[in-house]
Amino acid sequence: MAEHVLVIGGTGMLKDACLELAARGYVVSVVGRDTGRLEAMMMDASAAGNMLSPLEVDYFRTDAFTQAVRHAVELFGPIDAVVAWVRSDAREVLPATMREVSAAGRSWRLFEVLGTASKDAETPRSQPDLSPAGGLCAYREIVLGFVPQPGGARWLETSEICEGVLDAVTSDRSTVVGTVEPSEARPR
Ligand SMILES: NC(=O)c1ccc[n+]([C@@H]2O[C@H](COP(=O)([O-])OP(=O)(O)OC[C@H]3O[C@@H](n4cnc5c(N)ncnc54)[C@H](OP(=O)(O)O)[C@@H]3O)[C@@H](O)[C@H]2O)c1
């Protein structure tokens, strides 16, 4: 049976990663708020002969978000992997995801996408509390860095972000896309 991947915040910079996962045979459920962006993604997938399942919901509305994830599981079966690109102030999203995905009683993987700032020495970000997953969740992080180049450095392009996310999910590992060091070399 095809693996079911839930991508939270998948309609922006992660759009092409979602489409590529669908092209590789994963069942992909995508969370976003904007109907137009979700519909455009579904049409792109369908034009390529693939399918994406839209979950139109504001993840700050925890009950509605939980219901949407439950609906995706009802439609396509238990979730094997979650890619989470979530605002740092949306503190309920990961615990709610852990509870709902783990309700199936199977082990699964959480790939949290993080910005360069998550590696700041002054404000180090710690791994989220995995206890709501009841021991069923394996945590991986995908840190978005920058690319050093002569005369400065640049932020990652969307295509590089998507390649990094695909690589992490398909090889099941944490990764840093680009680099986060040295911090003083970051683009301004
Ligand atoms: N190197 C780095 O450290 C780094 C870090 C971060 C970003 N960036 C760059 O910044 C660019 C833009 O970043 P962005 O944050 O605007 O990301 P984005 O991926 O373009 O958009 C955010 C995603 O989250 C969804 N979303 C946001 N709030 C939501 C909510 N309350 N409920 C449900 N879904 C929600 C959005 O869907 P809706 O539009 O439908 O709400 C969208 O799918 C990226 O393309 C990247 O190049 C770089």
The ligand as an SDF file (V2000), in Angstrom:
LIG
                    3D

 48 52  0  0  0  0  0  0  0  0999 V2000
   16.6160   29.7510    4.7830 N   0  0  0  0  0  0  0  0  0  0  0  0
   15.6700   29.9790    5.6900 C   0  0  0  0  0  0  0  0  0  0  0  0
   15.9790   29.9620    6.8530 O   0  0  0  0  0  0  0  0  0  0  0  0
   14.2410   30.2420    5.3240 C   0  0  0  0  0  0  0  0  0  0  0  0
   13.2930   30.0340    6.3200 C   0  0  0  0  0  0  0  0  0  0  0  0
   11.9810   30.3000    6.0260 C   0  0  0  0  0  0  0  0  0  0  0  0
   11.5970   30.7480    4.8060 C   0  0  0  0  0  0  0  0  0  0  0  0
   12.5140   30.9580    3.8460 N   0  0  0  0  0  0  0  0  0  0  0  0
   12.0600   31.4880    2.5700 C   0  0  0  0  0  0  0  0  0  0  0  0
   10.8940   32.2770    2.7560 O   0  0  0  0  0  0  0  0  0  0  0  0
    9.9500   31.9670    1.7440 C   0  0  0  0  0  0  0  0  0  0  0  0
    8.5020   32.1580    2.2310 C   0  0  0  0  0  0  0  0  0  0  0  0
    8.2370   31.5260    3.4630 O   0  0  0  0  0  0  0  0  0  0  0  0
    6.7470   31.3980    4.0020 P   0  0  0  0  0  0  0  0  0  0  0  0
    6.7620   31.2650    5.4730 O   0  0  0  0  0  0  0  0  0  0  0  0
    5.8610   32.4470    3.4040 O   0  0  0  0  0  0  0  0  0  0  0  0
    6.3810   29.9630    3.5020 O   0  0  0  0  0  0  0  0  0  0  0  0
    5.4310   29.4010    2.3910 P   0  0  0  0  0  0  0  0  0  0  0  0
    5.7050   27.9670    2.3190 O   0  0  0  0  0  0  0  0  0  0  0  0
    5.5180   30.1750    1.1360 O   0  0  0  0  0  0  0  0  0  0  0  0
    3.9650   29.6130    3.0190 O   0  0  0  0  0  0  0  0  0  0  0  0
    3.5290   29.0610    4.2420 C   0  0  0  0  0  0  0  0  0  0  0  0
    2.6940   27.7670    4.0750 C   0  0  0  0  0  0  0  0  0  0  0  0
    2.0180   27.5090    5.3020 O   0  0  0  0  0  0  0  0  0  0  0  0
    0.6050   27.6110    5.0960 C   0  0  0  0  0  0  0  0  0  0  0  0
    0.0200   28.2610    6.2690 N   0  0  0  0  0  0  0  0  0  0  0  0
    0.4440   29.3970    6.8780 C   0  0  0  0  0  0  0  0  0  0  0  0
   -0.3300   29.6810    7.9190 N   0  0  0  0  0  0  0  0  0  0  0  0
   -1.2690   28.6910    7.9780 C   0  0  0  0  0  0  0  0  0  0  0  0
   -2.3640   28.4500    8.8430 C   0  0  0  0  0  0  0  0  0  0  0  0
   -2.6490   29.2690    9.8720 N   0  0  0  0  0  0  0  0  0  0  0  0
   -3.1170   27.3610    8.6330 N   0  0  0  0  0  0  0  0  0  0  0  0
   -2.8500   26.5180    7.5980 C   0  0  0  0  0  0  0  0  0  0  0  0
   -1.8160   26.7100    6.7300 N   0  0  0  0  0  0  0  0  0  0  0  0
   -1.0480   27.7920    6.9300 C   0  0  0  0  0  0  0  0  0  0  0  0
    0.4400   28.4220    3.8320 C   0  0  0  0  0  0  0  0  0  0  0  0
   -0.8200   28.1740    3.2470 O   0  0  0  0  0  0  0  0  0  0  0  0
   -1.8990   29.3870    3.0340 P   0  0  0  0  0  0  0  0  0  0  0  0
   -1.2540   30.4020    2.1870 O   0  0  0  0  0  0  0  0  0  0  0  0
   -3.0390   28.7220    2.3530 O   0  0  0  0  0  0  0  0  0  0  0  0
   -2.2220   29.8880    4.3890 O   0  0  0  0  0  0  0  0  0  0  0  0
    1.5880   27.8720    3.0210 C   0  0  0  0  0  0  0  0  0  0  0  0
    1.2600   26.6140    2.5340 O   0  0  0  0  0  0  0  0  0  0  0  0
   10.2650   30.5790    1.3050 C   0  0  0  0  0  0  0  0  0  0  0  0
    9.9720   30.3950   -0.0570 O   0  0  0  0  0  0  0  0  0  0  0  0
   11.7530   30.3980    1.5970 C   0  0  0  0  0  0  0  0  0  0  0  0
   12.5350   30.6130    0.4320 O   0  0  0  0  0  0  0  0  0  0  0  0
   13.8290   30.7030    4.0920 C   0  0  0  0  0  0  0  0  0  0  0  0
  1  2  1  0
  2  3  2  0
  2  4  1  0
  4  5  1  0
  4 48  2  0
  5  6  2  0
  6  7  1  0
  7  8  2  0
  8  9  1  0
  8 48  1  0
  9 10  1  0
  9 46  1  0
 10 11  1  0
 11 12  1  0
 11 44  1  0
 12 13  1  0
 13 14  1  0
 14 15  2  0
 14 16  1  0
 14 17  1  0
 17 18  1  0
 18 19  2  0
 18 20  1  0
 18 21  1  0
 21 22  1  0
 22 23  1  0
 23 24  1  0
 23 42  1  0
 24 25  1  0
 25 26  1  0
 25 36  1  0
 26 27  1  0
 26 35  1  0
 27 28  2  0
 28 29  1  0
 29 30  1  0
 29 35  2  0
 30 31  1  0
 30 32  2  0
 32 33  1  0
 33 34  2  0
 34 35  1  0
 36 37  1  0
 36 42  1  0
 37 38  1  0
 38 39  2  0
 38 40  1  0
 38 41  1  0
 42 43  1  0
 44 45  1  0
 44 46  1  0
 46 47  1  0
M  CHG  2   8   1  16  -1
M  END
$$$$
